[in-house]
Amino acid sequence: RDRTVMGDADEKAAENGADDRAEETEKVSRMLRKEISQAADLLIKVQHAKAGSYAASMAEAASKHGNHEDHEFWKRIAREVEKRLAVEADGPVNRNE
């Protein structure tokens, strides 16, 4: 009987641990998205139309140096920059048409 009670407690602790890890993963993911967004904003302000190619070249350089984390980070920034520049190029939507 003690084993069952202890087994249930261990199982509950494992579930709580999994919930905590999932929450922490989501928190880190939100922080990363925010950091990428801020980097894209700054890069567009500084590099203007060249921001996408700059971010892509940084991703390539990181990859050449075997830095996979920075490669992925810069790749995501490049995608965000390209997405934002594409929206800017489309201009504001005329709602009266």
Solvent accessible surface area in square Angstrom, and as a share of the most:
residue,aa,sasa,rsa
1,R,239,0.87
2,D,117,0.61
3,R,214,0.78
4,T,89,0.52
5,V,96,0.55
6,M,124,0.55
7,G,34,0.33
8,D,86,0.45
9,A,53,0.41
10,D,87,0.45
11,E,105,0.47
12,K,116,0.49
13,A,64,0.49
14,A,63,0.49
15,E,85,0.38
16,N,72,0.37
17,G,21,0.20
18,A,46,0.36
19,D,94,0.49
20,D,93,0.48
21,R,155,0.57
22,A,65,0.50
23,E,128,0.57
24,E,95,0.43
25,T,90,0.53
26,E,76,0.34
27,K,100,0.42
28,V,75,0.43
29,S,37,0.24
30,R,125,0.46
31,M,109,0.49
32,L,62,0.31
33,R,129,0.47
34,K,126,0.53
35,E,97,0.43
36,I,15,0.07
37,S,33,0.21
38,Q,101,0.45
39,A,29,0.22
40,A,0,0.00
41,D,59,0.31
42,L,113,0.56
43,L,18,0.09
44,I,25,0.13
45,K,147,0.62
46,V,93,0.53
47,Q,53,0.24
48,H,123,0.55
49,A,89,0.69
50,K,143,0.61
51,A,0,0.00
52,G,4,0.03
53,S,75,0.49
54,Y,81,0.31
55,A,0,0.00
56,A,51,0.39
57,S,59,0.38
58,M,67,0.30
59,A,5,0.04
60,E,96,0.43
61,A,40,0.31
62,A,12,0.10
63,S,50,0.32
64,K,155,0.66
65,H,155,0.69
66,G,43,0.41
67,N,58,0.30
68,H,133,0.59
69,E,137,0.61
70,D,61,0.31
71,H,49,0.22
72,E,58,0.26
73,F,48,0.20
74,W,51,0.18
75,K,74,0.31
76,R,90,0.33
77,I,1,0.00
78,A,13,0.10
79,R,135,0.49
80,E,32,0.15
81,V,0,0.00
82,E,91,0.41
83,K,120,0.51
84,R,62,0.23
85,L,36,0.18
86,A,55,0.43
87,V,101,0.58
88,E,111,0.50
89,A,89,0.69
90,D,121,0.63
91,G,29,0.28
92,P,135,0.85
93,V,124,0.71
94,N,85,0.44
95,R,216,0.79
96,N,146,0.75
97,E,179,0.80
